[in-house]
Amino acid sequence: MNNEMENKVLITVTKAKTGEVHSTVCRNLRTNIGVNWQAMQSIGDVANEPARNLALSSRATAPVSTDTDLKGEIAANGLSRKTGTFSHTADQSLATLSESWKYTGGSTLTIRKAAVATAPTDLGTSADTHFLITAVSPVAVLDSNDTIAVDWGVNF
């Protein structure tokens, strides 16, 4: 990743039937919990879990900085939460998390939000500790066997 990804989320959908690739870039919204987590990490509280788990949601409500859970998180049809691949170059401020999913559902599904969380599975509570949330705009529309990839840039 290069500096063009700083604090942005790249959403890419590859259409299974046509091979068409559609990409959009969205901005991060770091939640208050994320601000607190980052602050605790920077002063050495090793009890905090790393935020490396990526999640998707079809819920249309806009993310806000007080969000503590990703409402409408998808946990089926190949789109369950995954631990992203971490990438960071020493002495650079940008780190990225990357992951992709293959949608195995039978009907069209619209992805409207994505999040980074500390918990590896959806706990349905603030214990998930969602660090970053973004609204996917324009939305990502998936048909069966489409692939969606998320490359999440975080500038420290």
Steps between C-alpha positions, in 0.01 A plus 500: 500500500610856443415831663187530283341252748562713810188478719293364214324172427514348151199279420531282188229274355584252223191381314508121454296495179678776306836544673423872539680670789335790685698695760419786734702685763335598830623698801555353846300613800703423810258444787547631854582143606763498227651827628516355852646169377770677302585722794527201735721317253732799464566508874569129523183332630577149369167364631321640191445265206626605156228627265554278194157348434300623200120485483229592248142622548196550281338745746430842345538716813793740487793422732563741787795541734301362795432165327605204715369221276464449124124464469390261228839329486498215248605162639393263220538416132879537502494854645572432870752711689862424410839588642660733248854472372707771671761691301732770630836634388732588788517873577199580275177640640271293275390146586240297310264212566388298198250219453264365236183295504305299240125546533329158491141612552237449232345848487639849449651657814594864556803583718453839664758507782830342599681501833823406675456335842709333767277197546543218243125427498187715536416513870200728441615740770747779566747223596568476124690830540454637149801717430405636157178508298431626149190546290557331163410764242387427245373175646650169384238276339590130503351218296574133570871414463612866486815589691533801728839620627574756769836678529482719808762772542575638847739791547657517846 
